[in-house]
């Protein structure tokens, strides 16, 4: 949340407070992405709401920034609710951008179209994409700071190209096939009872 607020403040300092479209670049989606990966979906929703409200205060109570931020942040939470592949974070960024642009254009239509409406929508769309890229850059830092094994890290560990798994497959093919069968059963059980299937998968492999 603090990282997103600092970015929002820097954008205002660089572009000037009179250039109102820059407020739509507030990276609420970044809060959603990092909070889902590091913490929990419910906490992510809470942090997105908190961050957008604080940014609204920072931006002189402009409610349109808050609305766009909330829609974008909640989209990030929904898009990454069940992460299976790393590229889904990039897809989430595209979804955030589309939701941001749609929300901005809708608000512009309701309040009255201006010459800067399209520019504001473009800024909102670009902000969504940038949220996913920035999250890739800062996620390892947060993992180290908090000592958290994220779903992204579990995906890396359970990738079939992992050197230890490749060695198991080459030197003990029977054990490897048994491991795959046990992993499949364990993943289905984990999904049915609502626990982290990625953690179960990595545990079975190793």
C-alpha positions as a Python dict, from the first residue, in 0.01 Angstrom:
ca = {
    (1, 'X'): (0, 0, 0),
    (2, 'X'): (281, 240, 89),
    (3, 'X'): (462, 155, -235),
    (4, 'X'): (150, 234, -439),
    (5, 'X'): (88, 560, -252),
    (6, 'X'): (449, 670, -306),
    (7, 'X'): (417, 596, -679),
    (8, 'X'): (92, 795, -690),
    (9, 'X'): (254, 1091, -517),
    (10, 'X'): (556, 1082, -750),
    (11, 'X'): (328, 1082, -1053),
    (12, 'X'): (154, 1395, -924),
    (13, 'X'): (487, 1563, -859),
    (14, 'X'): (615, 1483, -1208),
    (15, 'X'): (299, 1567, -1402),
    (16, 'X'): (158, 1838, -1178),
    (17, 'X'): (-162, 1831, -977),
    (18, 'X'): (-345, 2030, -1247),
    (19, 'X'): (-311, 1743, -1495),
    (20, 'X'): (-602, 1539, -1361),
    (21, 'X'): (-566, 1227, -1589),
    (22, 'X'): (-242, 1130, -1411),
    (23, 'X'): (-444, 1028, -1105),
    (24, 'X'): (-583, 735, -1303),
    (25, 'X'): (-231, 587, -1311),
    (26, 'X'): (-253, 505, -939),
    (27, 'X'): (-139, 139, -923),
    (28, 'X'): (-421, -10, -720),
    (29, 'X'): (-375, -327, -925),
    (30, 'X'): (-22, -355, -786),
    (31, 'X'): (-164, -370, -434),
    (32, 'X'): (-406, -642, -542),
    (33, 'X'): (-144, -852, -723),
    (34, 'X'): (116, -841, -446),
    (35, 'X'): (-137, -891, -167),
    (36, 'X'): (-292, -1196, -335),
    (37, 'X'): (50, -1352, -401),
    (38, 'X'): (201, -1270, -61),
    (39, 'X'): (-99, -1285, 171),
    (40, 'X'): (-458, -1383, 99),
    (41, 'X'): (-746, -1282, -128),
    (42, 'X'): (-956, -1144, 157),
    (43, 'X'): (-667, -939, 289),
    (44, 'X'): (-593, -826, -65),
    (45, 'X'): (-946, -687, -103),
    (46, 'X'): (-911, -506, 230),
    (47, 'X'): (-573, -357, 136),
    (48, 'X'): (-696, -247, -208),
    (49, 'X'): (-992, -69, -45),
    (50, 'X'): (-768, 93, 216),
    (51, 'X'): (-509, 202, -41),
    (52, 'X'): (-766, 356, -276),
    (53, 'X'): (-933, 550, 4),
    (54, 'X'): (-598, 683, 122),
    (55, 'X'): (-511, 784, -233),
    (56, 'X'): (-846, 961, -258),
    (57, 'X'): (-743, 1169, 44),
    (58, 'X'): (-402, 1227, -110),
    (59, 'X'): (-564, 1346, -433),
    (60, 'X'): (-795, 1607, -275),
    (61, 'X'): (-1094, 1375, -241),
    (62, 'X'): (-1145, 1307, -612),
    (63, 'X'): (-1390, 1019, -602),
    (64, 'X'): (-1328, 913, -964),
    (65, 'X'): (-972, 808, -877),
    (66, 'X'): (-1107, 597, -593),
    (67, 'X'): (-1370, 428, -811),
    (68, 'X'): (-1124, 343, -1089),
    (69, 'X'): (-869, 222, -836),
    (70, 'X'): (-1121, -2, -662),
    (71, 'X'): (-1237, -160, -988),
    (72, 'X'): (-878, -219, -1101),
    (73, 'X'): (-763, -354, -765),
    (74, 'X'): (-1059, -589, -729),
    (75, 'X'): (-996, -714, -1083),
    (76, 'X'): (-642, -809, -980),
    (77, 'X'): (-777, -1004, -682),
    (78, 'X'): (-1030, -1189, -897),
    (79, 'X'): (-784, -1262, -1179),
    (80, 'X'): (-526, -1420, -947),
    (81, 'X'): (-765, -1596, -710),
    (82, 'X'): (-641, -1937, -834),
    (83, 'X'): (-297, -1888, -983),
    (84, 'X'): (-168, -2175, -1195),
    (85, 'X'): (94, -2019, -1422),
    (86, 'X'): (331, -1724, -1398),
    (87, 'X'): (193, -1572, -1717),
    (88, 'X'): (-143, -1528, -1548),
    (89, 'X'): (7, -1227, -1371),
    (90, 'X'): (62, -1066, -1712),
    (91, 'X'): (-292, -1155, -1816),
    (92, 'X'): (-412, -996, -1493),
    (93, 'X'): (-231, -674, -1589),
    (94, 'X'): (-412, -668, -1924),
    (95, 'X'): (-746, -726, -1750),
    (96, 'X'): (-675, -448, -1502),
    (97, 'X'): (-592, -212, -1788),
    (98, 'X'): (-914, -297, -1973),
    (99, 'X'): (-1126, -251, -1661),
    (100, 'X'): (-952, 79, -1581),
    (101, 'X'): (-1009, 214, -1933),
    (102, 'X'): (-1373, 100, -1940),
    (103, 'X'): (-1445, 254, -1600),
    (104, 'X'): (-1280, 584, -1696),
    (105, 'X'): (-1473, 606, -2023),
    (106, 'X'): (-1798, 525, -1843),
    (107, 'X'): (-1736, 797, -1584),
    (108, 'X'): (-1647, 1041, -1862),
    (109, 'X'): (-1971, 960, -2041),
    (110, 'X'): (-2174, 1014, -1723),
    (111, 'X'): (-2004, 1336, -1616),
    (112, 'X'): (-1956, 1482, -1963),
    (113, 'X'): (-1703, 1406, -2234),
    (114, 'X'): (-1384, 1614, -2242),
    (115, 'X'): (-1080, 1631, -2467),
    (116, 'X'): (-874, 1448, -2206),
    (117, 'X'): (-1113, 1153, -2161),
    (118, 'X'): (-937, 931, -2413),
    (119, 'X'): (-597, 1026, -2270),
    (120, 'X'): (-718, 937, -1922),
    (121, 'X'): (-844, 599, -2046),
    (122, 'X'): (-509, 530, -2213),
    (123, 'X'): (-325, 618, -1891),
    (124, 'X'): (-551, 385, -1694),
    (125, 'X'): (-494, 101, -1941),
    (126, 'X'): (-117, 149, -1934),
    (127, 'X'): (-123, 159, -1556),
    (128, 'X'): (-283, -186, -1544),
    (129, 'X'): (-13, -338, -1761),
    (130, 'X'): (261, -166, -1563),
    (131, 'X'): (119, -309, -1238),
    (132, 'X'): (195, -663, -1352),
    (133, 'X'): (545, -571, -1472),
    (134, 'X'): (634, -387, -1151),
    (135, 'X'): (500, -676, -943),
    (136, 'X'): (745, -911, -1114),
    (137, 'X'): (1029, -677, -1020),
    (138, 'X'): (942, -622, -653),
    (139, 'X'): (793, -962, -562),
    (140, 'X'): (1133, -1127, -488),
    (141, 'X'): (1216, -837, -256),
    (142, 'X'): (898, -887, -55),
    (143, 'X'): (955, -1264, -49),
    (144, 'X'): (1297, -1209, 107),
    (145, 'X'): (1177, -940, 349),
    (146, 'X'): (884, -1140, 486),
    (147, 'X'): (1024, -1490, 436),
    (148, 'X'): (714, -1594, 241),
    (149, 'X'): (702, -1882, -6),
    (150, 'X'): (456, -1747, -260),
    (151, 'X'): (254, -1936, -517),
    (152, 'X'): (496, -1802, -779),
    (153, 'X'): (786, -1968, -597),
    (154, 'X'): (589, -2291, -564),
    (155, 'X'): (525, -2285, -937),
    (156, 'X'): (899, -2257, -996),
    (157, 'X'): (974, -2543, -756),
    (158, 'X'): (714, -2772, -910),
    (159, 'X'): (814, -2700, -1268),
    (160, 'X'): (913, -3022, -1444),
    (161, 'X'): (1236, -2859, -1564),
    (162, 'X'): (1369, -2834, -1208),
    (163, 'X'): (1715, -3000, -1201),
    (164, 'X'): (1630, -3231, -909),
    (165, 'X'): (1307, -3347, -1071),
    (166, 'X'): (1487, -3406, -1401),
    (167, 'X'): (1746, -3614, -1218),
    (168, 'X'): (1474, -3818, -1048),
    (169, 'X'): (1306, -3881, -1383),
    (170, 'X'): (1634, -3995, -1543),
    (171, 'X'): (1775, -4207, -1258),
    (172, 'X'): (1457, -4350, -1104),
    (173, 'X'): (1180, -4353, -1369),
    (174, 'X'): (964, -4593, -1167),
    (175, 'X'): (974, -4371, -860),
    (176, 'X'): (905, -4070, -1085),
    (177, 'X'): (589, -4226, -1228),
    (178, 'X'): (474, -4319, -879),
    (179, 'X'): (540, -3960, -767),
    (180, 'X'): (332, -3822, -1054),
    (181, 'X'): (40, -4050, -967),
    (182, 'X'): (53, -3958, -598),
    (183, 'X'): (78, -3589, -690),
    (184, 'X'): (-231, -3610, -910),
    (185, 'X'): (-435, -3770, -632),
    (186, 'X'): (-306, -3524, -372),
    (187, 'X'): (-381, -3221, -592),
    (188, 'X'): (-742, -3333, -641),
    (189, 'X'): (-781, -3390, -267),
    (190, 'X'): (-630, -3049, -189),
    (191, 'X'): (-865, -2878, -435),
    (192, 'X'): (-1169, -3056, -287),
    (193, 'X'): (-1093, -2951, 71),
    (194, 'X'): (-987, -2598, -26),
    (195, 'X'): (-617, -2594, 66),
    (196, 'X'): (-324, -2468, -140),
    (197, 'X'): (-281, -2732, -410),
    (198, 'X'): (47, -2573, -527),
    (199, 'X'): (202, -2636, -185),
    (200, 'X'): (72, -2993, -191),
    (201, 'X'): (212, -3048, -541),
    (202, 'X'): (559, -2922, -448),
    (203, 'X'): (556, -3129, -129),
    (204, 'X'): (468, -3444, -324),
    (205, 'X'): (743, -3387, -579),
    (206, 'X'): (1016, -3335, -324),
}
